[in-house]
Amino acid sequence: MAFTKSLLTILTAAGLALAQSSTQFCDSSSGICFQGYTDPDFDVTVGFVLPPISTPPSDEFIVQLVAPVSNGYTGISVGGTMADSLLFTLWPYNNELILGPRWTSGYVLPTAYAGPQITLLPSSSINSTHIKATFRCQNCTIWEGGSLGSGDLTSFQVVAYVVATTTKPSDPADVDSVIQEHDDFNFFGLDLSMAHSDSYSSYIGGSVTTSAPASTTTHPTSTSHSSTVISTTSSAPSATQTEWGQCGGTGFTGPTVCASGLTCVAVSPPYYYQCQV
């Protein structure tokens, strides 16, 4: 996701006043409400929902990203610029969602970024026109070189997004694939004070450690994504994971054995594996 330097220039020179403003929208299929923005030109929707304000502040949030399935890739910069920001890239491959965090210190290819724990939610899907990723991101409010809202989760945050319409990842099966510069970008102003929800725990199934929240979109997406089935072992046989809970992935230390009737499947390898029926 190669944001050009013009993005940084725009944000520095124009400030926050030029950013599109976020509004609330809710997903009719999941009932989850987000604070975000839909770009009518790019046909991209980006939304965020955060847990209730607390002390100490939470380190997680839920993101929804909806984009045309025809895009080579779509990306988000949580910090609003390419450099020193938490980035995400998303694209479809063989009816699977390929989603992962990236980071870079300059205007060069962002590489895989360790630390964030991503959990795809059940409402994530692909159909003939759109890809929708709804995911819980833990350990995500602070990253190398920055933080959400500059550490104030009731402030204002510029969020940027990019689209690659003429290029595709060199290896679309690999979440860490080399990608070429995007074709276009835009950004919006996210009012973090309006993004907190008292329903957050229900969005993630009542668990803050094993399950993930649901997302919203203005685009109907009815065809669920498929994923590759994997076998797992566990160092703690007595610990089992529940449906939709994470069962493997880079840096994951929780249960890797699913409860009876569930199978651990690769949703966004190598970062995230999930227990599904």
C-alpha positions in Angstrom: 0.0 0.0 0.0 2.2 2.8 -1.2 0.6 6.1 0.0 2.3 8.8 -1.9 3.9 11.7 -0.1 1.0 13.9 -1.3 -1.2 12.3 1.4 1.1 13.5 4.1 1.3 16.9 2.5 -2.4 17.2 2.3 -2.9 16.3 5.9 -0.2 18.6 7.1 -1.2 21.6 5.0 -4.9 21.4 5.1 -5.3 20.0 8.5 -8.4 18.1 9.7 -10.9 20.6 8.3 -10.7 19.1 4.8 -11.5 15.5 5.9 -14.9 14.0 5.2 -16.8 13.6 8.4 -17.8 10.2 9.8 -21.4 9.3 10.5 -23.1 6.3 12.2 -24.3 3.4 10.0 -25.5 0.0 11.1 -25.4 -3.4 9.5 -28.8 -4.9 9.0 -27.5 -8.5 9.0 -25.5 -8.2 12.3 -27.0 -5.3 14.1 -23.7 -3.7 14.7 -23.4 0.1 14.4 -20.2 1.8 13.3 -18.8 5.3 13.0 -17.4 5.7 9.6 -17.7 6.8 6.0 -18.7 5.5 2.6 -16.9 6.9 -0.4 -19.3 7.1 -3.4 -16.6 7.4 -5.9 -14.4 4.4 -4.8 -17.4 2.4 -3.5 -15.5 1.8 -0.3 -16.9 1.8 3.2 -14.8 2.1 6.3 -16.2 1.9 9.9 -14.9 1.7 13.4 -16.5 0.8 16.8 -14.6 1.0 20.1 -15.4 -0.4 23.6 -16.8 1.9 26.2 -14.4 4.5 27.5 -12.5 3.0 30.5 -9.4 3.5 32.7 -7.0 2.2 31.6 -8.2 2.6 28.0 -8.9 -0.4 25.9 -6.3 -1.5 23.3 -8.8 -2.8 20.7 -11.5 -1.9 18.3 -13.6 -3.4 15.5 -13.2 -2.4 11.9 -15.4 -2.9 8.9 -14.0 -2.5 5.4 -16.2 -3.1 2.3 -14.8 -2.7 -1.2 -15.3 -3.8 -4.8 -14.1 -7.4 -5.3 -12.6 -6.2 -8.5 -9.9 -4.1 -6.7 -6.4 -5.5 -6.7 -6.3 -4.6 -3.1 -7.9 -2.0 -0.7 -6.0 -0.6 2.3 -6.6 1.4 5.4 -4.2 3.6 7.4 -5.5 4.0 10.9 -3.1 6.9 11.5 -4.0 8.7 8.3 -0.6 8.5 6.6 1.6 5.8 5.2 4.7 6.2 7.4 4.6 5.3 11.1 0.9 4.2 11.0 -1.0 0.9 11.5 -2.0 -0.3 8.1 -4.2 -3.0 6.8 -4.4 -4.5 3.3 -7.3 -6.6 2.0 -8.0 -8.5 -1.2 -9.9 -11.6 -2.3 -8.2 -14.9 -3.4 -10.1 -18.0 -4.4 -13.1 -16.8 -2.5 -11.1 -16.2 0.6 -10.4 -12.9 2.4 -6.7 -12.1 2.6 -6.3 -9.6 5.3 -3.2 -8.5 7.4 -1.6 -5.7 9.3 1.4 -3.8 7.8 3.8 -1.0 8.8 6.5 1.1 7.3 8.8 3.9 8.5 8.9 5.6 5.1 7.5 5.7 1.6 8.5 2.2 0.7 6.6 -1.1 0.6 4.8 -1.7 4.0 5.7 -5.1 5.4 4.0 -7.5 7.8 3.6 -6.0 11.3 3.7 -8.2 14.3 1.6 -7.3 17.4 -2.0 -6.7 16.3 -4.2 -9.7 16.9 -6.9 -9.9 14.2 -10.1 -11.9 14.5 -12.4 -12.0 11.5 -16.1 -11.9 12.5 -18.9 -14.1 11.0 -20.3 -11.3 9.0 -17.2 -11.1 6.8 -18.0 -12.3 3.3 -17.4 -12.2 -0.4 -20.0 -12.0 -3.2 -19.9 -11.3 -6.9 -19.5 -7.6 -6.4 -18.0 -6.8 -3.0 -15.6 -8.1 -0.3 -16.4 -7.3 3.3 -14.0 -7.8 6.2 -15.3 -7.2 9.7 -12.6 -7.8 12.2 -11.7 -7.3 15.8 -8.2 -5.8 16.2 -6.6 -6.3 19.6 -3.3 -4.6 20.6 -4.1 -2.0 18.0 -4.5 1.4 19.6 -0.8 2.0 19.9 1.8 1.1 17.3 5.4 1.9 16.5 5.5 5.6 15.8 2.0 6.5 16.8 -1.3 5.8 18.4 -5.1 6.1 17.8 -6.2 9.7 18.5 -2.7 10.5 19.7 -3.5 8.6 22.8 -6.9 10.3 23.4 -9.7 7.9 22.4 -12.3 10.7 22.6 -10.5 13.0 20.1 -10.5 13.2 16.3 -8.6 10.9 14.1 -7.9 11.1 10.3 -8.3 7.7 8.7 -7.0 7.2 5.2 -7.9 4.5 2.7 -6.4 3.5 -0.7 -7.5 1.5 -3.7 -5.5 -0.4 -6.3 -7.6 -0.8 -9.4 -4.9 -1.6 -12.0 -2.5 -3.7 -10.0 -2.7 -6.9 -8.0 -0.5 -8.5 -5.3 2.4 -10.4 -6.8 1.3 -13.5 -4.9 -2.3 -13.1 -3.9 -2.3 -16.3 -1.8 0.3 -14.7 0.5 -1.0 -12.0 3.0 2.6 -10.6 3.0 2.8 -10.4 -0.8 4.6 -7.6 -2.5 2.2 -5.0 -3.7 2.5 -2.1 -6.1 1.6 1.6 -5.5 -2.1 2.2 -5.2 -4.0 4.1 -7.8 -5.9 6.5 -5.6 -6.6 7.4 -1.9 -8.9 9.5 0.2 -9.5 10.1 3.9 -12.1 11.1 6.4 -12.3 12.4 9.9 -13.3 9.9 12.6 -14.9 11.3 15.7 -13.6 8.9 18.3 -15.9 10.2 20.9 -18.9 9.0 18.9 -17.3 5.6 18.1 -17.6 4.0 21.5 -20.4 1.6 22.1 -21.9 0.1 25.2 -22.9 -2.9 23.1 -19.2 -3.8 22.3 -19.1 -6.9 24.4 -22.2 -8.3 22.7 -20.7 -7.5 19.3 -17.8 -9.8 20.2 -20.0 -12.5 21.6 -19.6 -11.5 25.2 -15.9 -12.5 25.3 -13.0 -10.1 25.2 -10.4 -12.8 24.7 -11.7 -15.5 22.2 -14.4 -14.2 20.0 -14.7 -11.3 17.6 -17.3 -8.6 16.9 -19.5 -8.1 13.9 -19.6 -5.3 11.3 -21.8 -3.2 9.2 -22.0 -2.2 5.6 -24.2 -0.5 3.2 -23.6 -3.2 0.6 -25.5 -6.5 0.7 -23.1 -9.4 1.0 -24.8 -12.8 1.2 -22.2 -15.3 0.1 -19.9 -16.4 2.8 -16.2 -16.6 2.2 -14.6 -20.1 2.1 -11.4 -21.0 4.0 -8.9 -23.8 4.0 -9.3 -26.4 6.6 -6.3 -27.1 8.8 -5.5 -29.6 11.5 -4.2 -28.4 14.9 -2.7 -29.7 18.1 -2.7 -28.1 21.5 -0.2 -27.9 24.3 -3.1 -27.7 26.7 -5.6 -30.4 25.7 -8.1 -29.3 28.4 -8.4 -25.8 26.8 -10.8 -25.6 23.9 -11.9 -22.8 21.7 -15.6 -21.8 21.1 -17.2 -21.1 17.8 -15.8 -18.1 15.9 -12.9 -18.0 18.4 -9.3 -17.8 17.3 -7.5 -21.1 17.3 -4.2 -20.2 15.7 -2.1 -17.6 13.9 1.1 -15.7 14.2 1.9 -14.9 17.9 -1.3 -16.6 19.1 -0.9 -18.3 22.5 -4.5 -19.3 23.3 -6.3 -22.6 22.8 -5.7 -24.3 19.4 -8.2 -27.1 19.8 -11.8 -26.3 18.9 -14.8 -27.5 20.9 -16.6 -30.6 19.8 -18.2 -30.2 16.4 -16.0 -27.4 15.3 -12.9 -27.3 13.0 -10.0 -24.9 13.1 -9.8 -23.3 9.6 -7.4 -20.9 8.0 -9.2 -17.6 7.5 -6.3 -15.2 7.0 -3.1 -17.3 7.1 -0.6 -17.1 8.7 -2.2 -14.5 11.0 -5.6 -15.9 11.9 -7.3 -19.2 12.2 -10.9 -19.6 13.5 -13.1 -22.3 15.0 -16.1 -22.9 12.6 -18.8 -25.5 12.1 
